[in-house]
């Protein structure tokens, strides 16, 4: 059980009575993770946990369970599971870049260079060892630049290192000079070599990236929701290019930062998205920051479109992605990676409450209980970003302004009057009275 307290309702219920109710007033769930999601599922009225081989309606599993069991599972119409079968097309670093490169090439061929240029949001990247010779050619074109090596399927900063010289890679390729961590990573995974963003936007001299949540409920047609909350993850050490071996300076992953000697778990090197957006707006002006956030929206949509034709769409599946976005000094956003299992382990009370809201709203959108009505553009903290085409806000009159003035229905880092909105929107849980 988590040491953090949730601010949501506890929703007490009699499980034996719940199971007797008809339809899906009782939802049988299976959960393979022991963190915030377990708390959220347990507190949901009418939801009953199923152990071991019991039948379930909803499964929040890890990707290992999916790999071993998905193809052998029969699922009835109403059943839902939290991953698409081949989610890794977007979440494995080498495949993400391969799909984005192909998508950009197809756009250039079919629509033109200007449209293809809208996909220039990921650093120059090569898969190793397969593209080693292409990488060496590119490396020699810009001597002295810094590159970063990452295992394609690891997370939390494991196995990552920066380098400036080709001989550092030669050393890496020889077992004798690798660190134990690099040896482990090399035996299991291939790597990507990626040009390091050497001019990151700094706040108080520190590097950070943004963790943003996107929920996909269908790939055919593409239907994606953007969560209003998220956070910046900061390094604990002031940034400098003079020392490329200091992981606390260059890697913002919480798993890395919390091992730093001066780590404070309550501050946790995180800054929530609302105060972050307010800070940027105060410093650079509203118009500049609205443009920046539109460019971040573009990253979400284009990256999902790049895998739309290769993801095996299944009506039983949904996916909550954790996007990592880095800003440079020119306020250009870069896509660093996409996570299929973004961490729901909280680093502070504030972080725990945010993740509880995120996961509750994910369950609200997936809507196992059938409580939603109508074609909704917003559910709690989620705004419908794409529904087989762009989704626009309701507050613009088409006849007055024309399509060009339409604003996307995205509100990342904006005010989130979530509780009030959910109260108006949702039917009560089975057995509850409307507030």
N, C-alpha and C positions, 0 to 999 in steps of 0.2 A: 504494500500500500504506500502511496506517495506521502512524503512528509509535508507536502504543501496542501493548503486548504483551498477547496474550490469555492467560488462565490456564487455558483449556480444553485438551482433547487436540488434537493436530494431525491425527491420523487419516491417515497416509500410505497411499496405495494406487496400484496400477498401473492407469491409466485404460484401457489397451487391454484388460486382463483384465476390468475392470469392465463395459465395454461388451458383452463377450461373455456376461455373466451373464444369466440369464433374468429375466423379470418386471421389477420395479422395484428390483432390487438396484443398478442404475445409474439415477440420476436425472439427466436432462439439464436443466440450468437456464439461464435467461436472466436477466440482472440489468442494469437500466438505471441503477443508482446506484453511485457510487464512494466508499462510506464503510464503516462497520462491517458492514453487511449483506453486502458483497462478501467481507470477511474470513471471516465466519461460513460463508457458502456454500462458499467455497474449502476450508475446513478440514473440511467434512462428508464422512466416508468414503463413497465410492461416488458422489459427486455430480460431474458433469462439466459444465463451462461450454460453452454453445453460442454461437457468434458469429453476428452478422448474421442471415441468414434461415434458419438451421438449425432443425430441429424440436426442440421443447422440451416437457418434462413440467411444468415449474414456472417461473413468471415473476414476478420481483419488479420491477415496472415503476413508473414515475412516472405521475401522472395524465394527463400530456400524451400518453404512449404509449397509454394506455387509451382516451382520447377518439378518437384517430385510428384505432386498430386493432381494438378489441374487437368491434365489430359485423361486422367482415369476417373474424373468425377462427373456424375450426371447431375445437372442442376435444373430444378423446376423453374417455371416462368418467373416467379417472384424473387428468386435467390440473387444475392449480390455479394461480390468479392472485390477487394480493394486494389487489384492490379489487373492490367491487361496481360495477356499471355506472353507477348514479346515486348514488354515495356522497355527492355534494355536498348531498343533501337534509338531511344532518345536519352537514356540515362547512363549508358556506357560511353565514356569519353570519346573513344575512337569512332564508334558508330554514330554518335551525335554529329561529329564533324563530317563524317562521310556523307550522311544524309543531308546536312546543310549545304555541303559543297555541290552535291548532285542537284538539289533543289535550286540553288543559285544559278547553276549552269543551264538548267532547263528554263528558268525564267529569262535568262539572257537570250536564249535561242527563240523562245516563243513570244516574249513581250518586249525585250530590249534591255540595254545596259542600265538605264535609269532605274527600272524596276528591280533588276538584279542587285543594284548597289544598295538597296534597302536591306539586303542580307549581309552587309559587311559589318557585322557586330560581334564576330568571334575572332580571336587572335589567330594568326598564321599557325597552323598545327599540322604535324605529321605523325602517322602511326609507325611505331618502331617494333620490330625490325623491318617490316615490309616496305616502308618508304624511306629507308635510311639514306639511300643515295640522293633522293630528291631533297631530303632534309639537309644533307651536306652542301648541295648546290646553293640552297637558300641561305644557309649559315655563312657561306663564304662571300655572299653578296653584301652582307652587313657585318663586317668584322667588329668585334668588341661589344656587340649587343648581348643581352642576357636572355637565356632560355630557361624554361622550367620543365622538368621531367615529372610525369605523373603516371602511376599504374592505371590502366584503363578502367578497372572495376573495383578499385578500393575507395574508401571514403575516410572522412575525419583526418585528412592530411597525411595518411600513412604512405610511406615510400616516396614522398615528394622531395625533390632537391633542385636547386638552381645551379646553373653553370654558365661560364663565359668562354671556355676553350673546348675545342673538339677533343683534346686529350683527356678532359674530364669524363667524356662519354666513353672514350677508349678504356679508361680505368674502370668505369662502371661495367663495361662489357666483360672485363676479366674478373673472375670470381675472387681472386686473391685480394683485390683492393676494395671490395664493396663492404659496407657496414653490414651487420647482421640483418638489420631491418631491410636494407636494399636487396640483400640476398633472398630473403623470404619473398619479397615482392616480385623479384625478377623470375623466380622459379614458377610462380603461380600465374603471372599476368604478363601480357605485352604492355608497352608503355606508349604514351604520346609525348612528343617533344613540342612545346608550344612557346611562341615568342612571349616573353614576359612583358607585361604592361609596366614600363619603367617610369611613367609619369602619373601614378595614381592620384586622385583627388584626396587630399589629406585634411583631417580635422584635428586640431591640436597636435599637428605633426605626425599623426598616426594614420596608418592605412586601414581601410575597412572594405567590406563588401556588404551587399544587401541580400537578405533571405526573403523571398517573396513566394507566396503560395498560389498555385493554379490548380483548380479541380477540373478534370475532364470527365464528363459523364457519357460521352459518345465520340467516336471518331468518324462514323458514317451515319448521319451527317456530323460534322465537327461541332461539338457543344462544349464550351469552356467558360469557367467562372473564375474571377480574380478576387482574392481576399483583400480587404482594405488594410488589415493589420499585417505587420511583418516587422523586421528589425534590421538595423545595421550591426555587423559583428566587427569589433575593433581589435587591432593588435595591441598588445600591452607595451610595446617598445616603439620609440620614435623611429620613423622610416629613414633609411639611408641606403644608397646603392653601394656604399663602401664595404659593407659586410653582407655578402649574399648567403652566408651559411647560418645566419640567425633566424631560426624558424619562427620565433616569437615576433619578429619584425615583419616577416613576409607572408606568413600563413595566418589567416583570420579564423580558421576553424576553432570552435569552442573546445573541442577535444584536445587541440594543441595548446591553446591559451591557458586552459585550466591547470596545465602542468608547470606554468611559469612560476617562479619563486614568489612574485608579488601579486599573484592572482587573488582578487576579491570576489567570492562567490555571489555576494548580493549585488555588486555592480555588474559582474559577469561580462564585462566588455561588450555589452549590448545597449542599443539605443532604439526605442520603439519608433515605428514608422511615422506616426503623427508629429511628434516633436522634431524628428529629423527633417520632414518635409517643410515644417514651419521655419526651421533654421535656414534651409537652402533658399526658401522664398524670401526671407528677410534679407539674406545676403546678396541674392542675384536677381530678385524681382520675379513677380508672378508669371509673366509671359515666358521668360527663359525656363523656369522650372516646369511649367505646363508642357512646354516643348520637350523637355527632358523626359517627363513621364509618358508622353505620347510615344517617344522613341523606345522606352522600356516596354510599353504595350506592344509595339511592333515586334520586339524580340519574342514575346510570348506567342503571338499569333503565327509568325513566320516559322518558328521552331516547331510548333505543332503541325503546321501545314507540311513541313519537310518530311514528317514521318507518317502523315495521314494515310498514304497509300500502302505503307509497309506494315503498320500496326494491324494485328489481327483483331478487328472490331468484334465485340461480343456484348450483347445486351445485358449480360450479368455483371459486367466489369465497369469499374470506375477507377480513377487514379488521382491521388493527391500528390502533385509534384512540388518539390522545393527548388526554386530557381535561385542560383547564385549570380548576382549582377555586380560588376565592378565599374565604378566611375573613374574616368581619367580627369586630368586638370582642365581639359576643354569641355567638361561635362558631357562627354560621349559615354554612353553605357556599353559595356562589353559583357557578353554571355560567357561565364566561366564554366559552369556545368549545370546539369539538371539532376536532381536526386529523386529516385523512386521511393525511397524510404527516408524522408527528411526526419531528423531526430525529433521525437516528442518528449524526450527526457528534459525536464525543466532545469534551468540553472539558477532561478530565483523565484520568489513568490509571484512577481509581476509576469515573468515568463510563463509560469505554470498557468496563471489565469488566462493569458492570451491563448495558450495552446488548448486549454479547455474550451474556450469560445470557438476557436478554429475547428476543433474536432466535433463539437456539438453541431455547429453549422454545416459541417460536411455531412453528418448524419441527417440533418434537416433537409439538405438538398437531395440526397439519395432517397429520402422519404419512404422508408420501409412501411411506415404506418398509414400512408395515404392521407396525410394531413394537409397537403398543399392544394390550393385551388388556382385555376387559371394559368395563363402563360406569364410567368413571373420573370421580372428582370432583376429582382433582388430578393435574397433570402438571408436575413441577419447581416453578417459581415461580407457575404458574397454578392458580387455584381456580375450579371451575365455579360460576358465580354464578346463572345462569338457564338452565333447560333445559325450555322450554315451560311454565314455572312456576318458582317459587322453589326453590332447591336448599338443603337444610339440612345441617348438620354431622352426622357419624355418632355424636358423643359424647353424644347426649341420648336418653333412653329415652322414647318416646312414651306408653307406658302409665303411667309414673310422673309425668311432668310435664304432659302434654297439649300440643297443638299450639302454644298461645300462648307456651310457653317455648322453642320451637325457635329455634335461632340460625342465621342465614344462613351459608352456606359461603364466607365471605369473610374474608380475613386481611391486609388492606392494612396494611403497616408492621409486621407480626408476624414472628417468627423464621422464617427460610427455610432449612431443612435440605435444600436443593435436591439437592445431589450424592447424598446418601444415598438420598433418595426416588427419584431417577431410576434409580439403580443397582438398586433393588428392582423397579422398575416395567418398565423397558424391556428387551425382548429385545435381544441384541447386534446390531450392524450386520451385514449380510451379510458373511461372511468373518471376523468377529471371534468370539473365544471369550467366553462369559459370565464376567464378573469374579467 
